[in-house]
Protein backbone atom coordinates (compact mmCIF):
# COMPACT_ATOMS: atom_id res chain seq x y z
CA UNK A 1 0.00 0.00 0.00
CA UNK A 2 2.89 2.37 0.92
CA UNK A 3 4.45 1.59 -2.47
CA UNK A 4 1.24 2.39 -4.34
CA UNK A 5 0.80 5.66 -2.40
CA UNK A 6 4.30 6.84 -3.37
CA UNK A 7 3.75 6.04 -7.04
CA UNK A 8 0.36 7.76 -6.96
CA UNK A 9 1.85 10.92 -5.45
CA UNK A 10 4.64 10.88 -8.05
CA UNK A 11 2.04 10.53 -10.76
CA UNK A 12 0.06 13.53 -9.48
CA UNK A 13 3.17 15.70 -9.12
CA UNK A 14 4.26 14.80 -12.65
CA UNK A 15 0.83 15.68 -13.99
CA UNK A 16 0.90 19.08 -12.26
CA UNK A 17 4.39 19.75 -13.66
CA UNK A 18 3.26 18.83 -17.15
CA UNK A 19 0.22 21.10 -16.95
CA UNK A 20 2.37 23.93 -15.55
CA UNK A 21 4.93 23.57 -18.33
CA UNK A 22 2.22 23.51 -20.95
CA UNK A 23 0.55 26.63 -19.46
CA UNK A 24 3.85 28.51 -19.22
CA UNK A 25 4.84 27.56 -22.72
CA UNK A 26 1.51 28.77 -24.08
CA UNK A 27 2.36 32.28 -22.89
CA UNK A 28 5.69 32.33 -24.71
CA UNK A 29 5.72 33.96 -28.13
CA UNK A 30 8.34 31.88 -29.97
CA UNK A 31 8.76 30.90 -33.56
CA UNK A 32 7.49 27.45 -34.43
CA UNK A 33 5.50 27.50 -31.18
CA UNK A 34 2.94 25.06 -32.56
CA UNK A 35 5.53 22.40 -33.35
CA UNK A 36 7.28 22.83 -30.00
CA UNK A 37 3.98 22.67 -28.10
CA UNK A 38 3.24 19.33 -29.78
CA UNK A 39 6.70 18.13 -28.73
CA UNK A 40 6.13 19.09 -25.08
CA UNK A 41 2.72 17.48 -25.06
CA UNK A 42 4.23 14.30 -26.52
CA UNK A 43 6.88 14.28 -23.78
CA UNK A 44 4.15 14.68 -21.17
CA UNK A 45 2.10 11.81 -22.54
CA UNK A 46 5.20 9.62 -22.72
CA UNK A 47 6.08 10.40 -19.10
CA UNK A 48 2.57 9.59 -17.96
CA UNK A 49 2.69 6.30 -19.85
CA UNK A 50 5.97 5.36 -18.17
CA UNK A 51 4.59 6.13 -14.73
CA UNK A 52 1.38 4.22 -15.38
CA UNK A 53 3.35 1.22 -16.65
CA UNK A 54 5.54 1.33 -13.57
CA UNK A 55 2.46 1.29 -11.36
CA UNK A 56 1.02 -1.72 -13.23
CA UNK A 57 4.32 -3.66 -12.99
CA UNK A 58 4.57 -3.02 -9.25
CA UNK A 59 0.97 -4.15 -8.77
CA UNK A 60 1.72 -7.35 -10.71
CA UNK A 61 4.85 -7.93 -8.61
CA UNK A 62 2.79 -7.60 -5.43
CA UNK A 63 0.19 -10.06 -6.77
CA UNK A 64 2.94 -12.50 -7.80
CA UNK A 65 4.57 -12.23 -4.38
CA UNK A 66 1.24 -12.88 -2.67
CA UNK A 67 0.60 -15.94 -4.84
CA UNK A 68 4.10 -17.28 -4.12
CA UNK A 69 3.62 -16.79 -0.40
CA UNK A 70 0.36 -18.75 -0.57
CA UNK A 71 1.99 -21.75 -2.29
CA UNK A 72 2.92 -24.83 -0.21
CA UNK A 73 6.46 -25.06 1.16
CA UNK A 74 7.44 -27.84 -1.24
CA UNK A 75 7.22 -25.40 -4.15
CA UNK A 76 10.33 -23.71 -2.74
CA UNK A 77 12.33 -26.95 -2.70
CA UNK A 78 15.06 -27.50 -5.28
CA UNK A 79 14.95 -24.21 -7.19
CA UNK A 80 16.94 -25.82 -10.02
CA UNK A 81 14.42 -28.64 -10.46
CA UNK A 82 12.71 -27.09 -13.44
CA UNK A 83 12.61 -27.94 -17.12
CA UNK A 84 10.90 -26.85 -20.31
CA UNK A 85 8.57 -29.38 -21.92
CA UNK A 86 8.07 -28.84 -25.63
CA UNK A 87 4.50 -29.81 -26.51
CA UNK A 88 4.67 -31.98 -29.66
CA UNK A 89 2.97 -30.79 -32.80
CA UNK A 90 -0.31 -32.47 -33.65
CA UNK A 91 0.36 -36.08 -34.51
CA UNK A 92 -0.01 -37.16 -38.13
CA UNK A 93 -3.46 -38.73 -38.30
CA UNK A 94 -2.50 -40.60 -41.46
CA UNK A 95 0.11 -42.68 -39.67
CA UNK A 96 0.19 -45.35 -37.00
CA UNK A 97 3.08 -44.79 -34.63
CA UNK A 98 4.21 -47.13 -31.85
CA UNK A 99 6.25 -45.99 -28.85
CA UNK A 100 8.47 -48.62 -27.23
CA UNK A 101 9.18 -47.76 -23.59
CA UNK A 102 11.43 -49.51 -21.08
CA UNK A 103 11.26 -49.09 -17.29
CA UNK A 104 13.63 -49.97 -14.43
CA UNK A 105 17.00 -49.84 -16.23
CA UNK A 106 19.78 -49.44 -16.93
CA UNK A 107 21.23 -52.94 -16.65
CA UNK A 108 23.27 -55.39 -18.73
CA UNK A 109 20.03 -56.15 -20.59
CA UNK A 110 19.83 -52.50 -21.63
CA UNK A 111 23.02 -52.91 -23.66
CA UNK A 112 21.44 -55.82 -25.55
CA UNK A 113 18.27 -53.81 -26.12
CA UNK A 114 20.27 -50.84 -27.42
CA UNK A 115 22.13 -53.13 -29.81
CA UNK A 116 18.83 -54.48 -31.19
CA UNK A 117 17.30 -51.02 -31.51
CA UNK A 118 20.38 -49.83 -33.38
CA UNK A 119 20.31 -52.82 -35.71
CA UNK A 120 16.58 -52.39 -36.40
CA UNK A 121 16.84 -48.58 -36.64
CA UNK A 122 14.15 -48.09 -33.97
CA UNK A 123 14.06 -45.23 -31.44
CA UNK A 124 12.72 -45.89 -27.94
CA UNK A 125 12.11 -44.21 -24.59
CA UNK A 126 13.83 -45.31 -21.37
CA UNK A 127 12.48 -44.41 -17.92
CA UNK A 128 15.54 -44.55 -15.74
CA UNK A 129 15.84 -45.88 -12.20
CA UNK A 130 18.54 -43.84 -10.50
CA UNK A 131 19.54 -46.57 -8.04
CA UNK A 132 20.31 -48.87 -10.99
CA UNK A 133 22.91 -46.53 -12.51
CA UNK A 134 26.36 -48.11 -12.19
CA UNK A 135 29.55 -47.15 -14.03
CA UNK A 136 28.37 -49.40 -16.86
CA UNK A 137 24.91 -47.86 -16.57
CA UNK A 138 26.39 -44.43 -17.18
CA UNK A 139 27.69 -45.71 -20.52
CA UNK A 140 24.14 -46.91 -21.26
CA UNK A 141 22.72 -43.45 -20.68
CA UNK A 142 25.32 -41.87 -22.93
CA UNK A 143 24.46 -44.35 -25.67
CA UNK A 144 20.77 -43.55 -25.30
CA UNK A 145 21.45 -39.85 -25.66
CA UNK A 146 23.86 -40.28 -28.57
CA UNK A 147 21.76 -42.79 -30.50
CA UNK A 148 18.53 -40.80 -30.65
CA UNK A 149 16.57 -42.33 -27.79
CA UNK A 150 14.67 -40.34 -25.17
CA UNK A 151 15.44 -40.55 -21.47
CA UNK A 152 12.73 -40.15 -18.85
CA UNK A 153 12.69 -40.49 -15.07
CA UNK A 154 11.22 -43.43 -13.17
CA UNK A 155 12.39 -42.22 -9.71
CA UNK A 156 15.56 -43.13 -7.87
CA UNK A 157 14.40 -45.80 -5.43
CA UNK A 158 11.13 -47.25 -6.84
CA UNK A 159 10.11 -47.88 -3.21
CA UNK A 160 6.49 -46.93 -2.56
CA UNK A 161 6.95 -46.21 1.15
CA UNK A 162 9.74 -43.76 0.34
CA UNK A 163 8.45 -41.91 -2.71
CA UNK A 164 4.72 -41.69 -2.04
CA UNK A 165 4.56 -40.81 1.65
CA UNK A 166 4.65 -37.09 0.81
CA UNK A 167 5.26 -34.67 -2.04
CA UNK A 168 8.45 -33.55 -0.33
CA UNK A 169 9.82 -37.10 -0.29
CA UNK A 170 8.90 -37.63 -3.93
CA UNK A 171 10.73 -34.44 -4.92
CA UNK A 172 13.77 -35.55 -2.89
CA UNK A 173 13.86 -38.82 -4.79
CA UNK A 174 13.11 -37.28 -8.19
CA UNK A 175 15.74 -34.56 -7.86
CA UNK A 176 18.43 -37.15 -7.11
CA UNK A 177 17.96 -39.01 -10.40
CA UNK A 178 17.30 -35.81 -12.32
CA UNK A 179 20.71 -34.49 -11.32
CA UNK A 180 22.32 -37.86 -12.05
CA UNK A 181 21.04 -37.91 -15.61
CA UNK A 182 22.05 -34.31 -16.20
CA UNK A 183 25.60 -34.88 -14.92
CA UNK A 184 26.01 -38.00 -17.09
CA UNK A 185 24.38 -36.84 -20.33
CA UNK A 186 24.27 -33.05 -20.09
CA UNK A 187 20.54 -33.21 -20.89
CA UNK A 188 17.64 -32.02 -18.78
CA UNK A 189 14.87 -34.59 -18.67
CA UNK A 190 11.30 -33.34 -19.14
CA UNK A 191 9.20 -36.54 -19.01
CA UNK A 192 8.61 -39.06 -16.26
CA UNK A 193 6.61 -42.14 -15.35
CA UNK A 194 5.34 -43.02 -11.89
CA UNK A 195 6.25 -46.46 -10.57
CA UNK A 196 3.01 -48.49 -10.91
CA UNK A 197 1.60 -45.73 -13.12
CA UNK A 198 -0.19 -42.50 -12.29
CA UNK A 199 -3.28 -44.22 -10.89
CA UNK A 200 -1.77 -46.45 -8.23
CA UNK A 201 -2.98 -47.16 -4.72
CA UNK A 202 0.21 -45.89 -3.07
CA UNK A 203 0.02 -42.29 -4.29
CA UNK A 204 -3.73 -41.64 -4.26
CA UNK A 205 -3.55 -39.27 -1.27
CA UNK A 206 -1.08 -36.95 -2.99
CA UNK A 207 -1.59 -37.75 -6.67
CA UNK A 208 -3.42 -34.62 -7.85
CA UNK A 209 -1.26 -32.16 -5.94
CA UNK A 210 1.91 -34.02 -6.94
CA UNK A 211 1.06 -34.03 -10.64
CA UNK A 212 0.17 -30.33 -10.45
CA UNK A 213 3.51 -29.58 -8.83
CA UNK A 214 5.44 -31.61 -11.39
CA UNK A 215 3.62 -29.86 -14.23
CA UNK A 216 4.31 -26.48 -12.62
CA UNK A 217 8.00 -27.36 -12.76
CA UNK A 218 7.72 -28.32 -16.44
CA UNK A 219 7.64 -32.14 -16.16
CA UNK A 220 5.03 -34.23 -17.97
CA UNK A 221 3.84 -37.71 -16.99
CA UNK A 222 3.39 -40.58 -19.45
CA UNK A 223 1.55 -43.81 -18.64
CA UNK A 224 1.01 -46.63 -21.14
CA UNK A 225 -1.89 -48.26 -22.99
CA UNK A 226 -0.25 -51.57 -24.01
CA UNK A 227 1.69 -53.78 -21.61
CA UNK A 228 3.99 -56.72 -22.30
CA UNK A 229 3.49 -57.91 -18.69
CA UNK A 230 7.13 -58.96 -18.82
CA UNK A 231 7.66 -58.32 -15.10
CA UNK A 232 4.52 -60.03 -13.85
CA UNK A 233 4.44 -63.68 -12.76
CA UNK A 234 6.44 -66.03 -14.97
CA UNK A 235 6.39 -64.56 -18.47
CA UNK A 236 7.38 -66.52 -21.54
CA UNK A 237 8.47 -65.35 -24.97
CA UNK A 238 5.01 -66.25 -26.25
CA UNK A 239 3.15 -64.41 -23.43
CA UNK A 240 5.19 -61.23 -23.91
CA UNK A 241 4.56 -61.15 -27.65
CA UNK A 242 0.90 -62.11 -27.25
CA UNK A 243 0.24 -59.48 -24.56
CA UNK A 244 1.50 -56.75 -26.86
CA UNK A 245 -0.24 -58.05 -29.97
CA UNK A 246 -3.69 -58.44 -28.39
CA UNK A 247 -3.96 -54.75 -27.43
CA UNK A 248 -1.75 -53.10 -30.01
CA UNK A 249 -4.29 -52.43 -32.77
CA UNK A 250 -6.77 -50.82 -30.42
CA UNK A 251 -4.56 -47.73 -30.65
CA UNK A 252 -3.09 -45.71 -33.49
CA UNK A 253 -0.47 -44.40 -31.08
CA UNK A 254 0.23 -47.27 -28.66
CA UNK A 255 2.62 -46.71 -25.77
CA UNK A 256 4.10 -50.13 -25.05
CA UNK A 257 5.35 -50.88 -21.54
CA UNK A 258 8.36 -53.20 -21.22
CA UNK A 259 11.23 -53.48 -18.76
CA UNK A 260 15.02 -53.60 -19.03
CA UNK A 261 16.05 -54.44 -15.47
CA UNK A 262 18.51 -57.21 -14.56
CA UNK A 263 15.70 -59.81 -14.53
CA UNK A 264 14.35 -58.93 -17.98
CA UNK A 265 16.75 -60.80 -20.27
CA UNK A 266 13.73 -62.50 -21.86
CA UNK A 267 12.41 -59.12 -22.98
CA UNK A 268 15.69 -58.41 -24.74
CA UNK A 269 15.62 -61.81 -26.46
CA UNK A 270 12.07 -61.41 -27.79
CA UNK A 271 12.47 -57.74 -28.77
CA UNK A 272 13.39 -58.43 -32.45
CA UNK A 273 10.14 -60.40 -32.84
CA UNK A 274 8.18 -57.61 -31.15
CA UNK A 275 9.60 -55.02 -33.55
CA UNK A 276 8.89 -57.15 -36.62
CA UNK A 277 5.33 -57.89 -35.49
CA UNK A 278 4.62 -54.19 -34.93
CA UNK A 279 6.08 -53.24 -38.31
CA UNK A 280 4.04 -55.89 -40.08
CA UNK A 281 0.91 -54.25 -38.67
CA UNK A 282 1.82 -50.97 -40.36
CA UNK A 283 3.31 -49.00 -37.47
CA UNK A 284 6.30 -46.70 -37.49
CA UNK A 285 8.34 -46.01 -34.34
CA UNK A 286 9.09 -42.83 -32.43
CA UNK A 287 10.02 -41.54 -28.97
CA UNK A 288 7.49 -40.33 -26.40
CA UNK A 289 8.62 -36.72 -26.41
CA UNK A 290 7.10 -36.56 -29.91
CA UNK A 291 3.74 -37.86 -28.69
CA UNK A 292 0.99 -35.98 -26.94
CA UNK A 293 1.01 -36.63 -23.17
CA UNK A 294 -0.96 -39.61 -21.98
CA UNK A 295 -2.17 -40.57 -18.49
CA UNK A 296 -4.57 -43.32 -17.54
CA UNK A 297 -8.17 -42.15 -18.18
CA UNK A 298 -9.50 -43.77 -15.03
C-alpha angles and dihedrals in degrees: 000000000000088000093051092048092054093049091047092052090048089051093052093047091049091050092051090049091050092050091047092051091048092049093047092047091051089062093053116096102213133149115262088017092154094057093045092048089055089050093052092047090051090051090051094051091047091051091049090050091052092050093047091049090050090053092050092049092050091049090051090049090053091049091048091049091050091050091049091050090052093053119100118266093251090068087070093054120107101002089196093056095100133109140174116245114204109214107226119242116256109293118251104261091200093065138066111220127187124202116207111204130184125198134195101027165142103103139128087282089060090064090055091047092050090051091053093046090051092049092048093041092235125146119215142178123243122199103205128219107211095207089058094059109112128164087275089045090058088059088052092055092049090051091050091052094044096045098053101262125134123240122212133174125256095174128266103261107021087210112137096207090055104041103035103042091090142349089249092057092047091052090049090054095041094049091054094059093036090060091043093056093045093051092049101042105018089232129120112225117225104178132064143174126214117233104256089013132275094293102056130138094239098062102035094109093057103021101107096042091043094052090047090052093048091049090048087057091050101258122131126204124225124193124178138247100198124049130193089200086216093149098046123093114319107330123195131200088256095049093049093050093042094049091055096043096050094059102027101090094050086079135051089202106034119184105208119206117213134149135233102188124131091274095052102081088125090061090055092049095051095041096095089056091047091053093048093048092051092048092049088057091058102260129141122205132240142155124267096246086070093054128080111259116272131196128170109280094220 
